[in-house]
Amino acid sequence: MDLTHEIFISILKSIDNYDEKKASFRTWLYRISTHRLVDYYRSENYKYNRGKVPIDDVVIYAKEDFEVAVENIIRIVNNLNFSSQQIFRLKIFADYTFFEISKVLEIPESTVKTRYYSMIRKIREYFKEG
């Protein structure tokens, strides 16, 4: 079962716990999805399988530099604090807006932007040095 299905099932199982007085439905959905994503990224299955890619999905590039660059970006992000990693993953992989991320993580939007752009600067600095 893929992650999307797992998130959907989690939402269905939790629908009785939704309280409109505590949060909007959209925020509630984001919170469940975020918690499920965090669980997934912390899981042993993810850690074990993240390096495996079906051979049909592999695109061969003329330069090995691209692969090295991606590995370096992942290494940089993995060395950040957990909150910054969440922001990065929600922005890059889930395509959330800064506003949506701020609601999901329950931190000010300005904090989300500051942390995100700080990560981008760190990544750029790394590549300028290299």
Secondary structure, DSSP 8 states (H G I E B T S, - for coil): --HHHHHHHHHHHHGGG--TTTS-HHHHHHHHHHHHHHHHHHSHHHHHHTT---GGG----S-THHHHHHHHHHHHHHTS-HHHHHHHHHHHTS---HHHHHHHHTS-HHHHHHHHHHHHHHHHHHHHH-
